[in-house]
Amino acid sequence: MPAHALDRIGTYQLTVTTTATRLAPSRRERITLTVVKHGTADLFYGCDTTTTTTSGALLAGTCGSYISLPTTDALYGIVAAGSLTVSVTETYDA
């Protein structure tokens, strides 16, 4: 049995635009947050609504690229132009 059994997994998709978009809310019970890109636009991510394409961390422009973070904090994303669909998976304790 795993050291930490997961009680819940939540998944959803959303569209990221040129305005900082909340990818996931803060969740005290969250174990891991994973974001998967559905297109080739660069995604920049950060911890709040002030995230920009110059201040955010880069998830490079490859369809299917992803990042998994062990965080309970909110996560925001932004693209330089147009829009980008992403999938978000959260694993957390009930």
Accessible surface in RSA format (square Angstrom, percent):
REM  Atomic radii and reference values for relative SASA: ProtOr
REM  Chains: A
REM  Algorithm: Lee & Richards
REM  Probe-radius: 1.40
REM  Slices: 20
REM RES _ NUM      All-atoms   Total-Side   Main-Chain    Non-polar    All polar
REM                ABS   REL    ABS   REL    ABS   REL    ABS   REL    ABS   REL
RES MET A   1   212.22 109.9 127.69  84.5  84.53 201.3 101.76  86.5 110.46 146.3
RES PRO A   2    97.14  70.8  76.21  69.5  20.94  76.1  89.05  73.5   8.09  50.3
RES ALA A   3   119.06 109.5  66.89 103.2  52.17 118.7  79.07 111.3  39.99 105.9
RES HIS A   4    97.91  53.5  85.25  59.3  12.66  32.4  68.50  70.6  29.41  34.2
RES ALA A   5    50.52  46.4  37.52  57.9  13.00  29.6  40.41  56.9  10.11  26.8
RES LEU A   6    84.88  47.3  54.39  38.9  30.49  76.7  54.39  38.2  30.49  82.1
RES ASP A   7    91.64  64.2  59.06  58.8  32.58  77.0  12.21  28.7  79.44  79.2
RES ARG A   8   127.58  53.6 121.53  62.0   6.05  14.4  27.52  37.6 100.05  60.6
RES ILE A   9   110.24  62.7  77.12  57.5  33.12  79.8  77.12  55.5  33.12  89.9
RES GLY A  10    19.91  24.5   0.00   N/A  19.91  24.5  19.91  54.6   0.00   0.0
RES THR A  11    97.78  69.5  70.76  71.7  27.02  64.4  39.02  52.4  58.76  88.8
RES TYR A  12    77.25  36.1  64.68  36.8  12.57  32.7  75.45  56.7   1.81   2.2
RES GLN A  13   114.63  64.1  86.77  63.4  27.86  66.3  24.99  53.2  89.64  68.0
RES LEU A  14    38.88  21.7  29.28  21.0   9.59  24.1  38.88  27.3   0.00   0.0
RES THR A  15    70.25  50.0  57.31  58.1  12.94  30.8  31.55  42.4  38.70  58.5
RES VAL A  16     0.00   0.0   0.00   0.0   0.00   0.0   0.00   0.0   0.00   0.0
RES THR A  17    55.71  39.6  55.71  56.5   0.00   0.0  46.24  62.1   9.47  14.3
RES THR A  18    72.23  51.4  55.49  56.3  16.74  39.9  25.87  34.8  46.36  70.1
RES THR A  19    97.48  69.3  93.83  95.1   3.64   8.7  65.28  87.7  32.20  48.7
RES ALA A  20    20.05  18.4   3.07   4.7  16.99  38.6   3.07   4.3  16.99  45.0
RES THR A  21    31.49  22.4  27.17  27.5   4.32  10.3  26.97  36.2   4.52   6.8
RES ARG A  22   131.93  55.4 116.23  59.2  15.71  37.4  20.33  27.8 111.60  67.6
RES LEU A  23     1.51   0.8   0.32   0.2   1.18   3.0   0.61   0.4   0.90   2.4
RES ALA A  24     1.03   0.9   0.00   0.0   1.03   2.3   1.03   1.5   0.00   0.0
RES PRO A  25    42.04  30.6  41.46  37.8   0.58   2.1  42.04  34.7   0.00   0.0
RES SER A  26    77.78  65.7  59.28  79.1  18.49  42.6  23.20  49.4  54.58  76.5
RES ARG A  27    71.64  30.1  66.51  33.9   5.13  12.2   9.78  13.4  61.85  37.5
RES ARG A  28   200.43  84.2 176.65  90.0  23.79  56.6  78.43 107.2 122.00  73.9
RES GLU A  29    62.27  35.7  52.64  39.8   9.63  22.9  25.44  49.2  36.83  30.1
RES ARG A  30     9.10   3.8   0.00   0.0   9.10  21.7   0.00   0.0   9.10   5.5
RES ILE A  31    48.24  27.4  39.01  29.1   9.23  22.2  43.16  31.1   5.07  13.8
RES THR A  32    40.50  28.8  40.11  40.7   0.40   0.9  22.45  30.2  18.06  27.3
RES LEU A  33     0.57   0.3   0.12   0.1   0.45   1.1   0.12   0.1   0.45   1.2
RES THR A  34    27.38  19.5  27.17  27.5   0.21   0.5  16.26  21.8  11.12  16.8
RES VAL A  35     1.13   0.7   1.13   1.0   0.00   0.0   1.13   1.0   0.00   0.0
RES VAL A  36    47.50  31.3  47.50  43.0   0.00   0.0  47.50  41.3   0.00   0.0
RES LYS A  37     1.61   0.8   0.00   0.0   1.61   3.8   0.00   0.0   1.61   1.7
RES HIS A  38    80.71  44.1  55.56  38.6  25.15  64.3  35.24  36.3  45.47  52.9
RES GLY A  39    19.31  23.8   0.00   N/A  19.31  23.8  19.30  53.0   0.01   0.0
RES THR A  40    99.41  70.7  85.85  87.0  13.57  32.3  51.79  69.6  47.63  72.0
RES ALA A  41    35.07  32.2  21.85  33.7  13.22  30.1  32.84  46.2   2.23   5.9
RES ASP A  42    60.91  42.7  54.32  54.1   6.59  15.6   7.26  17.1  53.65  53.5
RES LEU A  43     1.08   0.6   1.08   0.8   0.00   0.0   1.08   0.8   0.00   0.0
RES PHE A  44    29.60  14.8  29.60  18.3   0.00   0.0  29.60  17.9   0.00   0.0
RES TYR A  45    33.16  15.5  31.13  17.7   2.02   5.3  14.30  10.7  18.86  23.3
RES GLY A  46    18.57  22.9   0.00   N/A  18.57  22.9  18.57  51.0   0.00   0.0
RES CYS A  47    90.72  68.6  75.85  84.6  14.87  34.9  27.99  70.9  62.73  67.6
RES ASP A  48    59.41  41.6  59.38  59.1   0.03   0.1  25.21  59.3  34.20  34.1
RES THR A  49    95.83  68.2  78.83  79.9  17.01  40.5  52.25  70.2  43.58  65.9
RES THR A  50   102.67  73.0  88.73  90.0  13.94  33.2  78.67 105.7  24.00  36.3
RES THR A  51     8.14   5.8   2.42   2.5   5.71  13.6   3.81   5.1   4.33   6.5
RES THR A  52    57.19  40.7  57.19  58.0   0.00   0.0  55.68  74.8   1.51   2.3
RES THR A  53    45.82  32.6  34.80  35.3  11.02  26.3   9.69  13.0  36.13  54.6
RES THR A  54   133.33  94.8  96.21  97.5  37.12  88.5  79.92 107.4  53.41  80.7
RES SER A  55    81.75  69.1  44.25  59.1  37.49  86.4  48.77 103.8  32.98  46.2
RES GLY A  56    15.19  18.7   0.00   N/A  15.19  18.7   1.84   5.0  13.35  29.9
RES ALA A  57    48.64  44.7  35.41  54.7  13.22  30.1  45.75  64.4   2.88   7.6
RES LEU A  58    98.91  55.1  69.79  49.9  29.12  73.2  69.79  49.0  29.12  78.4
RES LEU A  59    19.05  10.6  18.64  13.3   0.41   1.0  19.05  13.4   0.00   0.0
RES ALA A  60    54.93  50.5  51.14  78.9   3.79   8.6  51.14  72.0   3.79  10.0
RES GLY A  61    27.72  34.2   0.00   N/A  27.72  34.2   6.02  16.5  21.71  48.6
RES THR A  62    85.16  60.6  82.09  83.2   3.07   7.3  56.49  75.9  28.67  43.3
RES CYS A  63    73.91  55.9  54.64  60.9  19.26  45.3  19.00  48.1  54.91  59.2
RES GLY A  64    40.52  50.0   0.00   N/A  40.52  50.0  26.55  72.9  13.98  31.3
RES SER A  65    27.84  23.5  18.67  24.9   9.17  21.1  27.30  58.1   0.54   0.8
RES TYR A  66   138.03  64.4 119.89  68.2  18.14  47.2  71.33  53.6  66.70  82.2
RES ILE A  67    36.91  21.0  33.83  25.2   3.07   7.4  36.83  26.5   0.08   0.2
RES SER A  68    54.62  46.2  32.83  43.8  21.80  50.2  24.55  52.3  30.08  42.1
RES LEU A  69    41.69  23.2  41.69  29.8   0.00   0.0  41.69  29.3   0.00   0.0
RES PRO A  70   118.88  86.6  94.15  85.8  24.73  89.9  95.20  78.6  23.68 147.2
RES THR A  71    30.63  21.8  24.13  24.5   6.50  15.5  21.86  29.4   8.77  13.3
RES THR A  72    59.87  42.6  55.34  56.1   4.54  10.8  28.90  38.8  30.98  46.8
RES ASP A  73    86.75  60.8  86.04  85.6   0.71   1.7  14.74  34.7  72.01  71.8
RES ALA A  74    21.12  19.4  16.41  25.3   4.71  10.7  16.41  23.1   4.71  12.5
RES LEU A  75    11.91   6.6  11.91   8.5   0.00   0.0  11.91   8.4   0.00   0.0
RES TYR A  76    33.03  15.4  33.03  18.8   0.00   0.0   6.85   5.1  26.18  32.3
RES GLY A  77     0.00   0.0   0.00   N/A   0.00   0.0   0.00   0.0   0.00   0.0
RES ILE A  78    14.56   8.3  14.56  10.8   0.00   0.0  14.56  10.5   0.00   0.0
RES VAL A  79     1.52   1.0   0.47   0.4   1.04   2.5   0.47   0.4   1.04   2.8
RES ALA A  80    76.74  70.6  48.53  74.9  28.21  64.2  51.44  72.4  25.30  67.0
RES ALA A  81    75.17  69.1  61.62  95.1  13.55  30.8  64.01  90.1  11.16  29.6
RES GLY A  82    57.82  71.3   0.00   N/A  57.82  71.3  43.36 119.0  14.46  32.4
RES SER A  83    68.98  58.3  43.82  58.5  25.16  58.0   9.99  21.3  58.99  82.6
RES LEU A  84     7.87   4.4   4.48   3.2   3.39   8.5   7.84   5.5   0.03   0.1
RES THR A  85    51.61  36.7  46.64  47.3   4.98  11.9  20.63  27.7  30.98  46.8
RES VAL A  86     0.00   0.0   0.00   0.0   0.00   0.0   0.00   0.0   0.00   0.0
RES SER A  87    25.05  21.2  24.79  33.1   0.26   0.6  18.39  39.2   6.66   9.3
RES VAL A  88     0.16   0.1   0.00   0.0   0.16   0.4   0.00   0.0   0.16   0.4
RES THR A  89    41.78  29.7  40.74  41.3   1.05   2.5  21.92  29.4  19.87  30.0
RES GLU A  90     3.07   1.8   3.07   2.3   0.00   0.0   0.00   0.0   3.07   2.5
RES THR A  91    20.40  14.5  20.37  20.6   0.03   0.1  18.55  24.9   1.85   2.8
RES TYR A  92    28.16  13.1  28.16  16.0   0.00   0.0   5.68   4.3  22.48  27.7
RES ASP A  93    45.05  31.6  44.03  43.8   1.02   2.4  15.27  35.9  29.78  29.7
RES ALA A  94    84.85  78.0  34.67  53.5  50.18 114.1  56.81  80.0  28.04  74.3
END  Absolute sums over single chains surface
CHAIN  1 A     5232.3       4030.5       1201.8       2912.8       2319.5
END  Absolute sums over all chains
TOTAL          5232.3       4030.5       1201.8       2912.8       2319.5
